[in-house]
Amino acid sequence: MKKEENIYIYNDTFISLLNLCLILLKNNIIPFNIKDTYYQKNLFDNLIYLDIKEDELILDYIVNNLGSKVLSTIYNVFNSTDDNKELIIYYFIKFSIKYKNKVFYMRNLNSVSVAIKISNYVSSETHKYKGFLRFKELKNKILYAEIEPVNNILFKLSNHFKNRLKNEFWIIKDVGRNILSIYDKKNFYIINAENFKLYTNELSNEEVNIELLWKDFYKTIGIKSRKNDRCRMNFMPKRYWKYIIEMSEDNEKSC
């Protein structure tokens, strides 16, 4: 394979990226880089736009030929904030084709080692939010929650709560990315928050009472002389506190 100086552009979706990677690998092309359509071109960049079909059969191909663990790993990398995630995915697929399931033992390969590290970080953050996410009941009986994750985990988190709260209407907002996941008791839909009007300050009476009771309970069992924020942060990093009911008063004091 000969490495090119070209930057290949894909259509922003995971499916599009996978199809592009397979096209490049089938044609023995090693790209200089791979970027989405939001990439800001530099003066000397040579961008290549291929006709990429949004073929979801690529997912079956990955699972059947490389394994579901490979698909899960590259999907986590795709949802990370790493600047080179596309190129990392390209090389991880390349080595997965060569080594199959043994690829996870090839930690001497930098792209493999980095991909696994990023994937574990995304999985860890998703797992934490499954426990730390708190819903509030609005007046219209919809459950509403806000998150501010480092990685784009809204889809994975929505899949979890689709099964956990399948008989409720709920909305989860990724504040940093300004996107919503809206569940209608059958499916969830991820949309831009600008296209949807929310009245999140209008809590149900029951919710208001529950929050007051929970805060009183939290204060009652707490021992002021033993308050240790450093210890608290070991169990729950401070960036999660913002949307935790019992921590709201502490947040207000620290502002």
C-alpha positions in Angstrom: 0.0 0.0 0.0 1.2 3.5 -0.9 0.3 6.3 1.5 -1.4 9.3 -0.2 -1.4 12.9 0.7 -5.2 13.1 0.3 -7.8 13.7 2.9 -11.0 11.7 2.3 -14.3 13.1 3.3 -17.3 11.1 4.5 -20.9 12.1 5.1 -20.7 12.5 8.9 -22.4 9.2 9.8 -20.9 6.0 11.2 -22.3 4.0 8.2 -20.7 6.4 5.8 -17.3 6.2 7.5 -17.3 2.4 7.6 -18.2 2.2 3.9 -15.4 4.7 3.1 -12.9 2.7 5.1 -13.8 -0.5 3.2 -13.5 1.2 -0.1 -10.0 2.5 0.7 -8.9 -0.9 2.0 -10.2 -2.8 -1.0 -8.3 -0.4 -3.3 -5.1 -0.6 -1.2 -5.3 3.1 -0.3 -3.7 4.5 2.8 -5.2 8.0 3.3 -3.3 10.9 4.8 -6.4 11.5 6.8 -10.2 11.0 6.9 -12.6 13.8 8.0 -16.3 14.6 8.0 -17.9 17.4 6.0 -17.5 19.9 8.8 -13.7 19.8 8.4 -12.1 23.2 7.9 -9.9 22.9 4.9 -6.3 24.3 5.1 -4.6 26.0 2.2 -2.6 23.0 1.0 -5.2 20.3 1.8 -6.3 18.0 -1.1 -9.8 16.8 -0.3 -11.3 13.8 -2.0 -15.1 13.2 -2.1 -16.1 9.7 -3.1 -19.6 8.5 -4.0 -20.3 6.6 -0.8 -23.5 4.7 -0.4 -25.2 4.7 3.0 -25.3 0.9 3.0 -26.2 -0.5 6.4 -25.2 -4.0 5.3 -21.7 -2.9 6.2 -22.7 -3.6 9.9 -23.5 -7.2 9.1 -20.2 -7.5 7.2 -18.2 -6.2 10.2 -20.0 -8.5 12.7 -19.9 -11.6 10.4 -16.3 -11.2 9.3 -14.6 -9.3 12.2 -16.9 -9.9 15.2 -19.3 -7.8 17.2 -16.5 -6.7 19.6 -14.7 -5.0 16.7 -17.9 -3.2 15.7 -18.5 -2.1 19.3 -15.0 -0.8 19.7 -15.0 1.3 16.5 -18.5 2.6 17.3 -17.2 3.8 20.7 -14.2 5.4 19.0 -16.6 7.1 16.5 -18.5 8.6 19.4 -15.4 10.0 21.1 -14.0 13.5 20.8 -10.6 12.3 19.5 -9.4 14.5 16.6 -8.0 11.5 14.7 -10.8 9.1 15.4 -11.5 8.4 11.7 -8.0 7.4 11.0 -7.8 5.3 14.1 -10.9 3.4 13.0 -9.4 2.9 9.5 -6.3 1.3 10.9 -8.2 -0.7 13.5 -10.4 -2.2 10.7 -7.3 -2.8 8.6 -5.6 -4.8 11.4 -8.9 -6.5 12.3 -9.1 -7.9 8.8 -5.5 -9.1 9.1 -5.6 -10.5 12.6 -9.3 -11.2 13.2 -10.1 -11.6 16.9 -6.4 -11.6 17.8 -6.4 -7.9 17.1 -7.2 -7.2 20.7 -4.0 -8.8 21.8 -1.9 -6.7 19.3 -1.3 -3.8 21.8 2.1 -3.2 20.3 0.3 -1.7 17.3 -0.3 2.0 18.2 -3.7 2.3 16.5 -5.0 -0.8 18.2 -3.8 0.3 21.6 -5.3 3.8 21.2 -8.6 2.5 19.8 -9.0 0.1 22.8 -8.1 2.9 25.2 -10.6 5.4 23.7 -13.3 2.7 23.5 -12.9 1.8 27.2 -13.2 5.5 28.1 -16.4 6.0 26.1 -17.9 2.8 27.7 -16.9 3.9 31.1 -18.5 7.3 30.7 -21.7 5.7 29.4 -21.8 3.3 32.4 -21.4 6.2 34.8 -24.2 8.1 33.3 -26.5 5.1 33.5 -26.2 5.5 37.3 -25.8 9.3 37.7 -28.5 10.4 35.3 -31.6 11.8 37.1 -35.0 12.3 35.6 -37.4 15.0 36.7 -41.2 14.7 36.0 -42.6 17.7 34.2 -46.2 18.9 34.5 -47.1 17.1 31.3 -45.8 13.8 33.0 -42.8 13.5 30.7 -39.6 12.5 32.4 -36.8 14.9 31.6 -33.0 14.7 32.2 -29.9 16.7 31.2 -26.4 15.4 30.7 -23.1 17.1 29.7 -20.8 14.2 28.7 -17.4 14.5 27.2 -18.2 11.9 24.5 -21.3 11.6 22.3 -23.0 8.9 24.3 -26.7 9.9 23.9 -27.5 7.1 21.5 -26.0 4.4 23.7 -27.6 5.9 26.8 -31.0 6.1 25.1 -30.8 2.4 24.2 -30.3 1.7 27.9 -33.3 3.7 29.1 -35.5 2.5 26.2 -35.4 -0.9 28.0 -35.2 0.5 31.6 -38.1 3.0 31.2 -40.0 1.5 28.3 -43.5 2.4 29.6 -42.7 6.1 30.1 -42.4 9.1 27.9 -38.9 10.6 28.4 -36.5 13.2 27.0 -32.7 13.3 27.6 -30.9 16.4 26.6 -27.1 16.6 25.8 -26.6 20.2 26.8 -23.1 20.6 25.3 -24.1 19.3 21.9 -27.7 20.8 22.1 -29.3 17.6 21.0 -32.3 15.7 22.4 -33.3 12.1 22.6 -37.1 11.8 22.6 -38.8 8.5 23.5 -42.5 7.8 22.7 -42.9 4.4 24.5 -41.8 2.6 21.2 -38.8 4.3 19.8 -36.4 7.1 20.5 -35.4 9.9 18.1 -32.4 12.1 18.3 -33.0 15.6 17.1 -31.5 19.1 17.3 -32.8 20.9 20.4 -33.3 24.0 18.4 -36.2 22.3 16.6 -38.0 21.5 19.8 -39.5 23.8 22.5 -39.2 22.6 26.1 -40.7 23.9 29.3 -38.3 22.2 31.7 -38.9 24.5 34.6 -42.5 23.4 34.9 -42.2 20.5 37.3 -45.1 18.4 38.4 -46.3 19.0 42.0 -45.3 15.5 42.9 -41.8 16.1 41.6 -41.4 19.3 43.6 -42.4 17.5 46.8 -40.1 14.5 46.1 -37.2 16.8 45.5 -37.8 18.7 48.8 -38.1 15.4 50.7 -35.0 14.0 49.1 -33.0 17.1 50.0 -34.2 17.1 53.6 -33.3 13.4 53.8 -29.9 14.1 52.4 -29.2 16.9 54.9 -30.5 14.8 57.8 -28.2 11.8 57.2 -25.2 14.1 56.4 -22.6 14.8 59.1 -21.2 18.3 58.6 -18.0 17.7 60.5 -17.3 14.8 58.3 -18.0 16.5 55.0 -15.2 15.6 52.6 -15.6 16.8 49.0 -12.3 15.2 47.9 -13.7 11.8 49.0 -17.0 12.5 47.3 -15.2 13.2 44.1 -13.5 9.8 44.2 -17.0 8.2 44.0 -18.6 10.8 41.8 -16.5 13.3 39.7 -17.5 16.9 40.2 -18.5 17.4 36.6 -21.5 15.1 37.3 -22.7 17.2 40.3 -24.4 19.9 38.2 -27.5 17.8 37.5 -27.7 15.9 40.7 -30.7 17.0 42.9 -29.0 16.5 46.3 -25.9 18.5 45.1 -27.8 21.5 43.7 -27.4 23.6 46.8 -23.7 22.9 47.0 -23.4 23.9 43.3 -25.2 27.2 44.0 -22.9 28.0 46.9 -19.8 27.3 44.7 -20.9 29.7 41.9 
